[in-house]
Structures are given as C-alpha cells and as structure tokens.
C-alpha cells in the first residue's frame, strides 16, 4: 500500500477541487442565464454541468485526498474514523476545512471573472424558509448515506459516478436545489448570480447540512452496521472510500490519500 500524500498536498487538493467544483456550479449558472430565460432550462444546464464536473473531479483527485470537497463529509469521516482508526485525524480536519472554504470562495470569484461579473458581489438571493432547510438536511443526509453506505458495502469504487448522479438528482427533488455542502454554500454567497445565496441565508443552511450529515451516518449504521474498531492484527475496514482488504473490491477514492494497488491478473477493475 502506498504512503499517503503529505498533508499539505492533500489540503491543497481539497482546496483546488472545491474551487473547481464551485467554478463549475457558478459558471454554468451564469452561462445558462445568458443563453435562455427559461428557469427550468437554466436549472437543467446547471445540474448537468455539475454532474459531469463533480464526477471528473472525484475520479481525478480522489486518490490524493479522498475528494471530500465538503466539510460535512470530512467531519463525518473523522467522526466514524475515531472508532475504526482509519479516518482523517483532527489535524487533517483542521487543514481540510479552511482549504475547502477558501477554495469555494476562490471558485466563485473565478467564475465571476470569466463572465465579466464583479469579483466579489454578495448574493441578494434570499433562501430563507423552513422547507428549504428541510431540503438541505435531506439532501446532505442522502449524500452521506450514499458515500458511507457504498464504502461499507464494498462498492466504494462506484463513488464517482454515483455521487455525481445523486447530486444531479437532488438538484431536482429538493426545493433548495441541493447545496448539501457547507463550503459550497459559503462560496456561493460571494456571487450575485443564478447560483448565489444571500449571506443572511447561509447560517441556517449550514446548520441543516450538519444535521443532515449526522442523519446520514445514522442511516448508514442502520442499513450497513457500524464499522468495528480495527484490531492490531487486522486491516481496518474501508470507510467512505478508503482502501479495503485485498479480497475486497478495488477502491477508487481513498479518504486518507492512499493509492489503490494495481489489480492482479485474476482481478477486474470496475473503474469521480
């Protein structure tokens, strides 16, 4: 098993990946509003770009940092990793979270710059309603349930396409259009465009997302059981995309920067 990448590199990848994700979300939203006045078509264009962009980013950067791009996922991985011993440490969390938030803000600014918008223009789009907060809790719960459920079911190699597909679907089945990501939520407050959210609307979104992340971990535990603590003479259980034992499916997106081993001649690799 390869040595994990240095923390500085992993944090940089988290920041860059989150920046790229927000650039896709904000930029495609601006492009859509310039091409059509139909809101449904705008949302379709925005969601499709996000699906494709997210899948590519997870597949590209997952082997380095785990491709969280999301403080809710990082915190969930840390919380469950306390039991198994294979999640990110507190020092990883302390590096990932500010990198993700800074990346999200930078990504929004980059998208605005590409379309001739002011680099920093706080959004005037108020998203303040109880049903929107419920939608954010549901969207985030589903995301965390999916990520950790795939890992515990030995299907973490499917994370890139399935996470991207879920986010694309959640754009449409949630009233909030599924931000499901505290860093992205903060970043989108810095753009007064289609994808923006007013700064005053951010705090309840963040609270709903954290509640949803906790609910998602609960759903994963109900459906797949809790991961057992790793024994000294045993390999740790795969969690949210980490490397499983050799007799399990290959994993594409480790969370601690581990590189998956090359498959043997008797194994097939099913691979964002």
matplotlib code that plots the C-alpha trace (Angstrom):
import matplotlib.pyplot as plt

x = [0.0, 1.4, 2.3, -0.4, 0.4, 1.7, -1.0, 0.0, -0.6, -3.9, -5.2, -4.1, -6.0, -9.1, -8.9, -8.4, -11.0, -13.6, -12.6, -13.1, -16.5, -17.8, -16.4, -18.5, -21.6, -21.4, -20.1, -22.6, -25.4, -24.2, -23.9, -27.3, -28.9, -27.2, -28.4, -32.1, -34.7, -36.5, -35.7, -36.3, -33.7, -31.3, -31.6, -31.1, -28.0, -26.6, -27.3, -25.9, -22.6, -22.4, -22.9, -20.2, -17.8, -18.2, -17.7, -14.5, -13.1, -13.7, -12.1, -9.1, -8.3, -9.8, -6.6, -4.8, -7.1, -10.3, -12.0, -14.2, -14.7, -17.2, -16.8, -19.8, -18.1, -14.8, -16.4, -18.4, -15.3, -13.4, -16.3, -16.6, -12.8, -12.4, -13.8, -12.1, -8.8, -8.7, -10.4, -8.8, -7.1, -8.0, -5.0, -6.3, -9.7, -8.1, -6.3, -9.1, -11.9, -10.3, -8.9, -12.4, -14.0, -11.2, -11.4, -15.1, -14.8, -12.0, -14.0, -16.9, -14.6, -13.0, -16.4, -17.5, -14.2, -14.6, -18.0, -17.2, -19.0, -17.7, -15.1, -17.0, -20.7, -22.6, -25.7, -29.1, -30.9, -32.7, -33.2, -34.9, -37.7, -38.3, -38.9, -35.5, -33.7, -35.5, -34.5, -30.8, -31.0, -32.5, -30.0, -27.0, -28.3, -28.7, -25.2, -23.5, -25.7, -24.6, -20.9, -20.5, -23.0, -21.0, -17.8, -19.4, -21.0, -17.6, -18.7, -16.6, -15.2, -18.6, -18.4, -17.5, -20.5, -23.0, -22.2, -22.4, -25.6, -27.1, -26.2, -27.8, -31.0, -31.1, -31.0, -34.5, -36.1, -35.2, -36.7, -33.2, -31.6, -29.3, -26.3, -25.5, -22.1, -21.2, -18.1, -20.0, -22.8, -20.4, -18.7, -22.0, -22.7, -19.9, -21.6, -24.8, -25.7, -28.0, -26.3, -25.9, -27.3, -27.7, -25.2, -28.0, -29.4, -26.2, -26.2, -29.5, -28.3, -25.1, -27.0, -29.4, -26.4, -24.7, -27.9, -28.3, -24.8, -25.5, -28.7, -26.8, -24.4, -27.3, -28.9, -25.6, -25.4, -29.0, -28.5, -25.0, -24.0, -21.3, -17.7, -15.9, -12.8, -9.6, -7.6, -3.8, -3.5, -6.3, -6.6, -9.1, -12.5, -12.9, -14.7, -16.0, -13.7, -10.7, -8.6, -10.3, -8.5, -7.0, -10.0, -12.5, -13.4, -10.8, -11.5, -11.1, -11.4, -9.5, -10.0, -6.5, -4.6, -3.8, -3.3, -5.2, -3.0, -2.8, -5.2, -3.8, -4.3, -7.1, -9.0, -11.1, -11.2, -14.6, -13.3, -15.0]
y = [0.0, 3.4, 6.0, 8.7, 12.1, 14.8, 16.7, 20.0, 18.4, 16.8, 20.1, 21.9, 19.3, 19.7, 23.5, 23.2, 20.6, 22.6, 25.7, 23.8, 22.5, 25.9, 27.3, 24.7, 25.4, 29.2, 29.4, 27.1, 29.0, 32.3, 30.7, 29.3, 32.6, 34.3, 31.7, 31.3, 32.9, 29.7, 28.8, 25.1, 25.0, 27.1, 24.6, 21.7, 23.2, 24.0, 20.5, 18.6, 20.7, 20.0, 16.2, 16.0, 18.3, 16.6, 13.1, 14.2, 15.9, 12.9, 10.5, 12.8, 13.9, 11.1, 9.1, 12.0, 13.5, 11.4, 14.2, 15.3, 18.9, 19.1, 19.9, 17.7, 14.7, 15.4, 15.7, 12.6, 10.7, 12.0, 11.0, 7.5, 7.1, 7.7, 4.2, 2.4, 4.3, 4.8, 8.2, 11.6, 12.8, 16.1, 17.8, 16.6, 18.1, 21.4, 21.6, 20.4, 22.6, 26.0, 24.8, 23.8, 27.1, 29.2, 27.1, 27.6, 31.4, 31.4, 29.3, 31.7, 34.6, 32.8, 32.0, 35.7, 36.8, 34.6, 36.1, 39.7, 39.9, 41.7, 39.5, 39.9, 40.7, 39.2, 37.5, 39.1, 35.8, 35.1, 31.4, 31.7, 29.2, 26.1, 23.9, 24.9, 24.0, 20.6, 20.1, 20.8, 18.3, 15.6, 16.3, 16.1, 13.0, 11.3, 12.2, 11.0, 7.8, 7.1, 7.7, 5.7, 3.1, 2.4, 2.0, -0.4, -2.4, -2.8, -0.6, 2.5, 2.2, 3.4, 6.6, 9.0, 8.2, 7.5, 10.6, 12.8, 11.2, 11.7, 15.4, 15.7, 14.1, 16.1, 19.3, 18.4, 16.5, 19.1, 22.6, 24.0, 22.5, 20.6, 22.6, 19.8, 21.3, 24.0, 25.2, 25.4, 27.3, 29.8, 30.2, 30.8, 33.7, 35.6, 35.7, 37.7, 35.3, 32.4, 30.1, 32.6, 32.6, 35.7, 35.8, 36.1, 32.8, 30.9, 30.1, 28.0, 26.2, 25.2, 24.0, 22.0, 20.4, 19.3, 17.9, 16.0, 14.7, 13.2, 11.7, 10.2, 8.5, 7.1, 5.8, 4.1, 2.5, 1.2, -0.2, -1.5, -1.6, 0.3, -0.3, -2.4, -0.9, -2.1, -4.7, -4.5, -7.7, -6.8, -4.3, -1.5, -1.7, 0.5, 3.7, 6.3, 5.3, 4.0, 1.0, -2.3, -5.6, -7.4, -9.7, -6.9, -4.8, -2.3, 1.3, 4.4, 7.2, 6.7, 9.3, 9.4, 9.9, 6.2, 5.0, 1.8, -1.1, -2.3, -5.2, -8.6, -10.6, -12.5, -9.3, -7.0, -3.3, -1.8, 1.6, 10.8]
z = [0.0, -1.0, 1.6, 1.9, 0.3, 2.6, 4.4, 2.7, -0.7, 0.4, 1.8, -1.4, -3.5, -1.3, -1.8, -5.6, -6.0, -4.1, -6.1, -9.4, -8.2, -7.3, -10.6, -12.4, -10.4, -10.6, -14.1, -15.6, -13.8, -15.4, -18.8, -18.6, -17.7, -20.6, -23.1, -22.0, -19.9, -19.1, -15.5, -16.0, -18.8, -16.7, -13.8, -16.2, -17.7, -14.2, -12.9, -15.9, -15.7, -12.0, -12.5, -15.1, -13.3, -10.0, -11.4, -13.1, -10.0, -7.7, -10.2, -10.7, -7.2, -5.1, -5.0, -3.4, -0.8, -0.9, -2.8, 0.0, -1.2, 1.5, 5.3, 6.1, 4.5, 6.2, 9.6, 9.1, 8.0, 11.1, 13.4, 12.2, 11.9, 15.6, 16.1, 13.3, 13.3, 9.6, 9.2, 8.9, 12.1, 13.7, 12.1, 8.7, 9.5, 10.6, 7.3, 5.0, 6.3, 5.7, 2.4, 1.3, 2.3, 0.8, -2.4, -2.6, -2.3, -4.9, -7.3, -7.1, -7.8, -10.7, -12.3, -11.9, -13.5, -16.5, -17.3, -16.6, -13.3, -10.2, -8.5, -5.1, -5.1, -2.3, -3.4, -3.0, -3.5, -0.2, 0.5, 3.9, 4.6, 6.7, 3.7, 2.2, 5.4, 5.5, 1.9, 2.8, 5.7, 3.4, 0.6, 2.9, 4.7, 1.4, 0.3, 3.5, 3.5, -0.1, 0.5, 3.7, 2.6, -0.6, 1.4, 4.0, 1.2, -0.6, -3.5, -2.9, -6.5, -7.7, -5.7, -8.6, -10.9, -8.1, -6.0, -9.1, -10.2, -6.7, -6.7, -10.2, -9.0, -5.8, -7.8, -8.9, -6.0, -3.3, -3.1, -2.2, -5.3, -3.0, -1.9, 0.6, 1.3, 3.8, 1.9, -1.4, 0.4, 1.8, -1.6, -3.4, -1.1, -2.9, -6.3, -7.1, -9.9, -10.6, -8.1, -5.4, -1.8, 0.3, 3.2, 5.7, 4.4, 4.9, 8.7, 8.7, 5.6, 7.4, 10.4, 8.3, 6.4, 9.6, 11.0, 7.7, 7.8, 11.3, 10.0, 7.0, 9.3, 11.3, 8.1, 7.1, 10.5, 10.3, 6.8, 6.9, 10.6, 12.4, 11.4, 14.0, 15.7, 13.8, 15.7, 15.7, 13.6, 11.2, 8.4, 9.1, 7.5, 4.4, 5.3, 2.9, 0.1, 1.9, 0.8, 1.7, 2.4, -0.6, -1.1, -1.5, -4.5, -5.7, -4.4, -6.4, -3.9, -0.6, 2.1, 3.5, 0.3, -0.2, -3.7, -4.6, -5.6, -9.2, -9.7, -10.2, -13.4, -11.7, -10.6, -12.7, -12.1, -12.4, -12.8, -9.6]

ax = plt.figure().add_subplot(projection="3d")
ax.plot(x, y, z, "-o")
ax.set_aspect("equal")
plt.show()
